[in-house]
Amino acid sequence: MQQQESALIDLRSDTLTTPSTAMRDAMLHAVVGDDVYAEDPTVIALQEYAAALLEKEAALYAPSGTQSNLLALFAHCDRGDEYIVGDSAHTFRYEGGGAAILGSIPPQPVPMAMDGTLGLDAIEAVIKPDDFHFARSRLICLENTHAGEPLPLGYAEAVAGLAQRRGLAMHLDGARLFNAALAQNRTPAALAAPFDSVSICLSKGLGAPVGSLLVGSAVLIDEARRWRKV
């Protein structure tokens, strides 16, 4: 009976992967230091590797994808700003309302298709005018992948064009960005290029027990580091 139970495969989520022997060995022998003083060589190397891989300026380690997404929202938005997001997106539905509760950053949900896309006209329709009656539209959040589907190629670039025209920033919840890159035969950097910030997870399929990274400009990552302390 015990043997049968251990043979079961749990498909609820790829977060259920456990550390391999090589992963445990890497953790055991990792060179460590004080990350508060930016003196942990392993964390520094990880952040630099992630930034280079996505062709961004800097990266910041966080314990979870929920926190790295939240840090992005805090870094992009002030109190009273809003972020535009799909009504089935993780940052809207499955992260405890943290942006609104902790950052006073309300979401503006938009109907979301099963492939993770939001209609360009629907995005345009919810962008607020410059009027103190409204929250200030500041950020568009997309997700790659969603429900096992990568964003269609060219879609993020189309949204980025709209965002640039309307003065909005772009954030990607890229928890499974590398799955999308593999499925579409694109580099992670190519998929990340339209975005000002990208969150990627280390606990999806790698067997890392915890961890995510927020990647973006040096200025944005400095702001996110301050919020990570908070």
C-alpha positions as CSV (number, residue, x, y, z in Angstrom):
1,M,0.0,0.0,0.0
2,Q,2.8,2.4,0.9
3,Q,4.5,1.6,-2.4
4,Q,1.3,2.4,-4.3
5,E,0.9,5.7,-2.6
6,S,4.4,6.8,-3.4
7,A,3.9,6.0,-7.1
8,L,1.0,8.4,-7.4
9,I,1.6,11.4,-9.6
10,D,0.0,14.6,-8.3
11,L,-1.0,16.9,-11.3
12,R,-2.6,19.7,-9.3
13,S,0.3,22.0,-10.0
14,D,3.9,22.0,-11.2
15,T,4.8,23.7,-7.9
16,L,4.6,20.2,-6.4
17,T,7.9,19.2,-7.8
18,T,10.4,18.4,-5.1
19,P,14.2,19.0,-5.0
20,S,16.3,16.5,-6.8
21,T,19.5,15.1,-5.4
22,A,21.4,17.7,-7.5
23,M,19.2,20.5,-6.2
24,R,19.7,19.5,-2.6
25,D,23.4,19.2,-3.1
26,A,23.5,22.7,-4.7
27,M,21.7,24.1,-1.7
28,L,23.9,22.3,0.8
29,H,27.1,23.7,-0.8
30,A,25.9,27.1,-1.8
31,V,28.1,30.0,-0.7
32,V,26.0,32.3,1.4
33,G,26.2,35.8,2.9
34,D,24.0,38.7,4.0
35,D,21.5,39.7,1.4
36,V,20.4,42.8,3.3
37,Y,23.9,44.2,2.7
38,A,23.9,42.7,-0.9
39,E,26.7,40.3,0.2
40,D,25.2,37.0,-0.6
41,P,27.2,35.8,-3.6
42,T,24.7,33.1,-4.6
43,V,21.7,35.5,-4.6
44,I,23.8,38.1,-6.5
45,A,24.8,35.5,-9.1
46,L,21.2,34.3,-9.5
47,Q,19.9,37.9,-9.9
48,E,22.6,38.7,-12.5
49,Y,21.9,35.5,-14.4
50,A,18.2,36.2,-14.5
51,A,18.7,39.8,-15.7
52,A,21.1,38.7,-18.4
53,L,18.8,35.8,-19.5
54,L,15.8,38.2,-20.0
55,E,18.1,41.0,-21.3
56,K,17.0,43.5,-18.5
57,E,19.2,45.6,-16.3
58,A,18.6,44.0,-12.9
59,A,16.7,41.4,-10.9
60,L,15.5,40.9,-7.3
61,Y,15.0,37.6,-5.5
62,A,11.7,37.1,-3.6
63,P,10.3,34.1,-1.7
64,S,7.3,33.7,-3.9
65,G,5.7,34.7,-7.1
66,T,2.9,36.4,-5.2
67,Q,5.4,38.6,-3.6
68,S,7.4,39.4,-6.8
69,N,4.2,40.4,-8.6
70,L,3.2,42.5,-5.6
71,L,6.6,44.2,-5.6
72,A,6.2,45.0,-9.3
73,L,2.8,46.6,-8.6
74,F,4.2,48.7,-5.7
75,A,7.2,49.8,-7.8
76,H,5.1,50.8,-10.8
77,C,2.1,52.4,-9.0
78,D,1.5,54.9,-6.3
79,R,-1.5,54.9,-3.8
80,G,-4.6,55.6,-5.8
81,D,-3.2,54.3,-9.1
82,E,-4.9,51.3,-10.7
83,Y,-3.6,48.3,-12.7
84,I,-5.5,46.8,-15.7
85,V,-5.7,43.0,-15.5
86,G,-7.5,40.0,-16.7
87,D,-10.5,38.9,-14.7
88,S,-9.1,35.4,-14.4
89,A,-5.4,36.4,-13.9
90,H,-3.4,35.2,-11.0
91,T,-2.6,38.8,-9.9
92,F,-6.3,39.6,-9.7
93,R,-8.0,36.4,-8.5
94,Y,-5.4,34.3,-6.6
95,E,-3.1,36.7,-4.7
96,G,-5.3,37.7,-1.8
97,G,-6.1,41.2,-3.1
98,G,-2.7,42.2,-1.9
99,A,-2.3,45.2,-4.2
100,A,-5.6,46.8,-3.0
101,I,-5.2,45.7,0.6
102,L,-1.5,46.6,1.2
103,G,-0.8,49.1,-1.6
104,S,-4.1,50.9,-2.1
105,I,-3.7,50.0,-5.8
106,P,-7.1,48.9,-7.1
107,P,-7.4,46.4,-10.0
108,Q,-9.4,47.3,-13.1
109,P,-10.4,43.8,-14.4
110,V,-11.0,43.1,-18.1
111,P,-12.6,39.9,-19.6
112,M,-9.8,37.4,-20.2
113,A,-9.8,34.7,-22.9
114,M,-8.5,31.2,-22.2
115,D,-5.2,32.0,-23.9
116,G,-4.6,34.9,-21.5
117,T,-5.4,37.7,-24.0
118,L,-7.4,40.8,-23.2
119,G,-9.2,42.6,-26.0
120,L,-7.3,45.7,-27.1
121,D,-10.5,47.6,-27.3
122,A,-11.5,46.4,-23.9
123,I,-8.2,47.6,-22.4
124,E,-8.6,51.0,-24.2
125,A,-12.1,51.3,-22.9
126,V,-11.1,51.1,-19.2
127,I,-8.2,53.5,-19.3
128,K,-9.3,56.4,-17.2
129,P,-9.2,60.1,-18.3
130,D,-7.0,62.5,-16.2
131,D,-9.8,63.4,-13.8
132,F,-9.6,63.3,-10.0
133,H,-12.9,61.4,-9.9
134,F,-11.0,58.3,-11.1
135,A,-8.1,56.2,-10.1
136,R,-5.1,56.8,-12.3
137,S,-4.5,54.1,-14.9
138,R,-0.8,53.3,-14.6
139,L,-0.1,49.7,-15.5
140,I,-1.2,46.8,-17.7
141,C,-0.6,43.3,-16.2
142,L,-0.5,40.2,-18.5
143,E,0.1,36.6,-17.7
144,N,2.2,34.0,-19.6
145,T,1.2,31.2,-19.5
146,H,-2.6,31.1,-18.6
147,A,-4.5,27.8,-18.3
148,G,-1.6,26.0,-20.0
149,E,-1.6,28.3,-23.0
150,P,1.1,30.7,-24.0
151,L,0.2,34.2,-25.1
152,P,-0.1,34.3,-28.9
153,L,3.0,35.5,-30.6
154,G,2.7,39.2,-31.4
155,Y,0.0,39.9,-28.8
156,A,2.2,41.4,-26.1
157,E,3.8,43.7,-28.7
158,A,0.4,44.9,-29.7
159,V,-0.5,45.7,-26.1
160,A,2.8,47.4,-25.6
161,G,2.1,49.7,-28.5
162,L,-1.2,50.6,-26.9
163,A,0.5,51.1,-23.5
164,Q,3.2,53.3,-25.0
165,R,0.6,55.4,-26.7
166,R,-1.4,55.9,-23.5
167,G,1.6,56.3,-21.2
168,L,1.1,53.0,-19.3
169,A,3.8,50.6,-18.0
170,M,3.7,46.8,-18.7
171,H,4.2,44.0,-16.2
172,L,4.2,40.3,-17.0
173,D,3.4,37.6,-14.5
174,G,5.7,35.1,-16.2
175,A,5.6,32.4,-13.7
176,R,5.9,29.8,-16.5
177,L,7.6,32.0,-19.0
178,F,10.2,29.4,-19.8
179,N,7.4,26.9,-20.7
180,A,6.0,29.4,-23.1
181,A,9.5,30.0,-24.6
182,L,10.0,26.3,-25.2
183,A,6.5,25.8,-26.6
184,Q,6.9,28.7,-29.1
185,N,10.6,28.2,-29.9
186,R,11.4,31.7,-28.7
187,T,14.0,32.9,-26.2
188,P,12.8,34.1,-22.8
189,A,14.3,37.5,-23.6
190,A,12.1,37.8,-26.7
191,L,9.0,37.1,-24.8
192,A,10.0,39.5,-22.0
193,A,11.0,42.3,-24.4
194,P,7.6,44.1,-24.5
195,F,7.4,44.4,-20.7
196,D,8.9,46.9,-18.2
197,S,9.0,44.2,-15.6
198,V,8.7,40.4,-15.5
199,S,8.1,38.0,-12.6
200,I,9.5,34.5,-13.0
201,C,9.2,31.5,-10.7
202,L,11.9,29.0,-9.6
203,S,9.5,26.6,-8.0
204,K,7.8,25.6,-11.3
205,G,9.3,22.3,-12.6
206,L,12.9,23.1,-11.4
207,G,12.4,21.5,-8.0
208,A,13.4,24.6,-6.2
209,P,11.5,24.6,-2.9
210,V,10.8,28.4,-2.9
211,G,11.6,31.5,-4.9
212,S,10.8,33.9,-7.6
213,L,12.6,36.8,-9.3
214,L,11.4,40.2,-10.4
215,V,13.3,41.5,-13.4
216,G,13.3,45.0,-14.9
217,S,15.2,48.3,-15.0
218,A,17.7,49.1,-12.4
219,V,15.6,52.0,-11.2
220,L,12.5,49.8,-10.9
221,I,14.4,47.0,-9.1
222,D,15.8,49.5,-6.6
223,E,12.2,50.6,-5.8
224,A,11.1,47.0,-5.5
225,R,14.0,46.2,-3.1
226,R,12.7,49.0,-0.8
227,W,9.2,47.6,-0.9
228,R,10.6,44.0,-0.3
229,K,12.0,45.3,3.0
230,V,8.6,46.9,3.9
